[in-house]
Amino acid sequence: MGKNKVRLGGSKGERWAKGQSSNSNPSKHKHRNAAKSKFMNHGSTDGSSKLTSAALLRHDASQGIGRLTTADLELGSEAGKDASAEVMEATAMTHKTFDTFASDWSGCTNLAFEKVMQKFKANNAGHKDMLAVLAAVTEVIKCEGGKETETEYFAALMTTLEVSVDEASLSAVVRLLSLVIKKVPHPVLISRFSQVNSLLLNTLSNHSQTANVSLLRGLLGCISVLLRVQPSSTWTLPETSHTLSTLLSYTSHPKPKIRKAAQHSVVSIVRGSDPTMVPHPSSSQAATYCINTITASGPQDNSVLYMLTMLKEILPVLPRSATKNTCETILKLLTLGSTILVSTGFSSLHGLFSGRPSLSCLPADMNGQLVTALYDYKPGLNDTGPLVAWLATMQEGIINLGINSPDLVESHLARFCQADSECWLSDRGEVVRAAGKECPPRRTSRRSPEH
């Protein structure tokens, strides 16, 4: 190999002076000067600064920080006529919009509507409608000498809801109601239940076919909050049962946002009400609706999946009889449906066990019988999704049984460990990994006295 090297020509570049290699301050500022000329000078070619009084006013008005006043119009006079003209131009562009919405909003001092201001967008027609309605309601309350309490806003918005005809304004009223109704004292909602319930239900029925999703979601949320605070005596009334039936009918709605809002409403009623009302008076009706819907539908209907999804949340708080009937219905589906239906069915039972139900919902003997029955529904070794769901469900079932009855769980541990070890023979890596994770812990603890 030759040792000849080709040496590129050209300059060696600048060298550090001796003893100055640690000096990091450059002697040339070409790029720094170029950057400085562009800082806050967007659109400027002469390097002049655009950080002026007019720019600050425009920014403040767009952010809703302050209101433009006559003093603002006089800013810049000391800087010359050009500055004054620029300020006048800025205020002409921003004053009208800001004064229409932000000043109306500043008239409301109730924190229940703070979310409206934080998420307000000037280019959103719905937000503008909400602020317009809120400004009108606030003005009425102040004219009547009110203190702008949640109850006053709730009463004023309910009156507005009753007389509203236009769907856009109706949607704005309902969205404001959904914010303030959560802050209204419970005695008010209890004493005025019939009037409020009737108006909300009629509005929902009159607009059941609307394409306005936010309107339906807001109405479902308001009805949910109203029902959630009612005492057990109110649940004996036929109108209460009718309102819950209406909510349940939306839990299988074809539009996902409406369906999820309805399911959340039902779950919050069954699970999120007074802790002393467990099981809740509405739980049996909700379980019966789910069972009837599953029974009347075919295995391929999406409504079956919708009901199983909701049952996953409410199963841990159902009464014993409803729990038994619901579990029997789910077990029947495990032999009829597709892979996704079987996996969803196991997920519902997983929700029952992982929810750590009380003994009034799932006694220890029923827990053991359900775990034993699930062995007959074990999927094939290479049926990945259902088998992984089955392993997770069995583990939670045995853990919950160990919490309730440590003596009874011993007879189930050996059988499950054997079934779990058989899954290691699967060709699916996901099944093998799940089988390694789902071996139940040997340690069990007794249920605390309060349960």
N, C-alpha and C positions, 0 to 999 in steps of 0.2 A: 504494500500500500504506500502510495506516495505521501509525503508529509507537506506537500504544497497546499496552502490554504488561500482561498479567495477572500480578499479583504475589501469590504465595501467602502467606497469612497464617501466623502461627505464630512461635515463638521463634527468635531468631538463634542459640541455643545458647550454650554457654560459650565465652568468649574467653580467650586466653592473657594473662596480665598483662604489662605492658610490660617487656621485657628477660628474660622467662622462657620464650620460645618454644623454647629448647634443653633445657628441663627435661623429661625423659621419665618421671619417676617420678609416677604418678598419685596423686591425693589420695584416691580411692575404690578400694576393694578388694573389691567385691561378687563378681565372678566368681572372683577368686583365692581368696577365702575359701570359696566353694562347691566349688572344685576340691580345696582342701586337706582339706575335710571328707570327701571321697570317696576319698582316697589310702589304699590298703591297708585300706579300711573297707567292703569289699563286703558288702552286706546290712545295714549298720548305718544306723540312722536318727537316732541321737543324736550322731553325730560322733565316737564313741569309737573308738580305734585297734584294729584287728584284728591288728596285727603283734605277736603274743604268742609265748611259748615253745611253746605248743601248735601254733600255725600253723607255726613253724619245724620242729618235730618231724614234723608231718604232711608237710611238703614234703621233708625229708631222707629219710623212709621211702619216699615214693613215687618218689624219684629214685635210691634205693639208695646214698646217700652214706655212711651209717653205720648201725650196729646199735643198736637201742634197748636200754638197760640199766636196771638198777635205779636208777642215778643219775638217768636221765631221768625216772623216775617221781616223783622227789622235787623236780623243778624247779618253780619257782613258789611254793614254800611261803612264801618271804619276801614274796611279793606278796599273800598272803591265801588264804583257803580257796577262794574262787571260782576263782583262777588254778590252784590245785592240782587242783580238780575238772575244769577244762578240759583240763589236761595229761593226766589219767587217761583222759578220754574220747577224746583224740586217740590215745594209745598203745593203747587198746583196739581202735581201728579199724585201726591200721596194723601192729601188732607181729606178728600172726599171719601175714599175707601175706608180710611182709618176711623173717621168720625162716624161712619154708618154702622160699623160692627164693634170695634174695640170700645168706643165710648158707651155704647149700649150695654156691652158686657160689664164694664166697670161699674154700672149701676147696680149690679147684683152682688151682694156680699155673702151669700150662702155658699159654704164650701162644698156642698153636695154636687155643685155643677162645675167644680174646678177642672174636672176631666175634659169638659167641653173646651175650655180655654187652652189647656195644654196641648190638645190635639187639633186645634182649629187650623183649617187651611182655607185661605181666601178663594182658591179656585174650586172648592167643593160646594156645590149648590145645597147639599143637605146640611152642611155646617152653617151656611148662611141662614137657612130656614130655622134652624135651632136657635141661633142667636136672635133672630127677629122675634120668634115666639117668646123667648126668655125675656127680651127687653119689654115686650108688651105686658107680660105677666108681672114683671117687677114693677112697672109703672102703676099698674092697677093696685098692687099690694101697698105701695107707698102712698098712693092717693087716698086709700082707705085707712091710713095710719097703722099699717101692719108692721111687724118687727122682722119680716122676712125669715120666718121659721120654716122648717121642713113641712110642717102641717099646713101652713098657709100656701106654700107653693104647690103642695099636693092637691089641696082643694081647688086652687085656681086652675091647675092643669087639667083636673078631672072635668071642671066646668067647660074648659076650652075643648076638651076631647068630645064632649057631648054635642057641641055646636059646630065642630069642624066638618067640612064637606070635602075640601080639596085633599087629595091623597098625599101630596107633598107636605102640606102643613100638618096633616094628621100623623104622618110618620115622624115629623119633628116633635110633636107633642108626646107621642108614645116613647120616643127615645129619651126625652127629658124626664118623663114619668118613671122610666126604668132606672134612672139614676137616683131620684129623690125618694122613691117608695121604699128603698132599702134603709133610709134614715128616719122614716116616719115612726113615731112611737107605736108599739104593738097594740096598746089599748085602742088607739084610733082605728087601726085596721080591723080589729075584732068587732068594735061597736058599729062600724060602717060596712061590714062585710057584704051584706045583701046588696046595697046600692052600688058599691064598687065592683063587686063580682058581676052583677047584671050588666053594667055598662061595658066592662072589659070583654065579657063573653059575647055580647051583641056586636061589638066592634070587630071581634075576631071572626064571628060568623058572617058578617057582611062583607068582609074582605078576605075570605078563605081562598078565593081563586086569584088573588092579586099576584103580580109578578114582583112586588116590592118585598124582598126578603127581610130587610131591616124592620119593616112594619110588623111582620108576623113574629119575628124573633123578639122584638120588644114587647109585644102583647103576651107572648108565652112566658117571658121572664117576669112580667108584672103579675100575671096570674099565679106563677110559682111562688113569688114572695108573699102574695096575699094568702095562699093556702098554707104556706109553711108556718105561719105564726098563729094559726087558728087552734083553739083548744079542742079537746076530745069531744065536747058537747056539740060543737059545730059540725063535726064529721058525721053526726047522726042525721043531719038534714039532707033531704033529697037533692037540693041544689048543689051541695058540695060534691056529692057523688057524681052528679051530671057534669060539673066543671072538670073533675078529674078525668072522666071518660073522654071529654073533649081534648084534654091534654094528651091522653094516651093515644088518641086517634092520629096525632101528628108524629108519634114515635116511629112510624114506618113511612113517613113522607118521602117521595122520590127525590126531593132536593136535599142534599147532604146537610147544608147549614141549618135548615129548618128542622130536619130530623134530629140532628145533634142537640139543637137548642131544646127541643121537646124532651128528649131523653134526659138531658141534664136537669130540666125542670122537674121531671118525675123523680129522678134519683135524689135531688135535693129535698123534695118533700118527704120521701120515704126514709131517708137517712139523715137529713140535716135539720129536722124539726126538734122539738123539745126532747132532751135526753130521757126524761121520765116517761115519754110515750114510746116505749120500745117493747114489742113491735108496734109500729105506727098504725093507726086505724086505716090508712090508705094502702098498706102493704098487701093485704089479701086481695083487694080489688086489682092492684097492679099485677100481681102474680096470676090471677085468673085471666086477665086480659092477655098476658103473654102466652099462657097455655092454650087459650082458645085460638089465638092467632096462629100458633105453630100447628095446632091440630087441623085447622081449616086450610092450611097452605100445603103445597107440595114441597118435597125435599129440595127442589131446585129454585124455589121462590126466594128472593132476596129478603122478604119480610121475616123469614125464619132466622136468618143471620142477624137481622136488626134486633129481634127479640132476644136472641142468645147474648148479644152484646150488652143489652140493658140488664138482663138477668145476672150477668157477672157482677154488677154493682149492687143489686138489691137482694140477691140471695142470702147474704150473711145477716140480714135483718128481718127476714120473713118469719111468721109464726111456724110452729112445728108442722102443722098439717099442710100449709102451703109449701113448705120446703120439701116435704115428702112427695107431694103431687108434681112439683116442678122437676125434681130429680128423676122421677120415673119417666116424665115426658122427655127429658134430655137423653136418658139411656136408650129410649126407643129410636131416637134420631141417629145414634151411633152406629146402627146396623143398616141404615137406609141411605145415608147421604154420601156426598162426595168427600174428597180429602179435606177441602176447606171447611165443610160443614162439620166433619168429625173433629177437626182441630179446634174449631170454635166452640163445639160442645164441651170438649175437655177444658177449654179455657174458662167456660162458665163455671164448671165444677171447681176448677182451680181458684176462681174468685171466691167461691163459697168457703173453701178451706182456709185460704190465705187471709180472708177477712176476719178470722178468729171469732166465729159466731158464738153467742151465748148458748148455754145449755137449753134455754127455752126455745131456741131456734133449731139447734142441731145437738140432740142428746148424744152421749158417748156411744150408746148402743146403736143408734142410727148411723153415726159416723163409721163405726166398725162394719156395719152391714153394707154401707155404700162402698167402702174400700174393698171389701170382699167381692162385691158384685162387679167392680171395675176390672177384675182379672179376666172376666169373660169377654171383655171388650178390648183386650190388648191387641194393638195393630201388629202387622207383620214386621219382621226384622229390618226389611229394606224400605218400609213405608216411613220415610224420614219425618215429615211434619207431624202426622198424628202420633207417632211413637214418642217423639220428643215431648209433645204436649201430654201424653199419657204418663210418662215418667215424672214430669214436673207436678202433675195433679196427684199422683200417688204419693209422692214425697210430702206434699203439703197436707194431704189427708192423714198420713201417719203422724206427722209432727203435731197436727191439731189434736189427734186422738191421744198422743202422748201427753199433751198439756192437760187435757180433760181427765184422762184415765191412764196413768202410767202403768197400772197393772194389766190393763187390757191390751196395751200396745205391744207387749212382749211377744204375743202370739203372732203378730203381723210382721215383725221385723225380719224374721228368718225367711219367710216366704217372699217378701219383697226383695230382699238381698239376692235371693236365688234368681228371681225374675230379672232383676237388674243386671246380674252377671251374665245372663244369657244374651243380653243386648250387645255384649262385647264381641259377639260373633258376627255382628252385622258388617256388611260391606260399606256402609255409609259412615264416613268419618264423623259427621255431626252426631249420629246416634251413639257412637262409641264415646265421644266426649261428653255427651249428655248423661250417659250411663255412669261415667266416672264421677260426675258431679252430684247426681241425684241420690247417692246412697245416704239414707237419712241419718241424722246424728243420734247417737245413743243416749245423749243426755236429754232428759225431759224434766220439765218443771211443773209443779202442780198449779192449778188455776188459783188466782188470788181470791180472797174471800168476797170481794165486791162483785165478782161474777157469779 
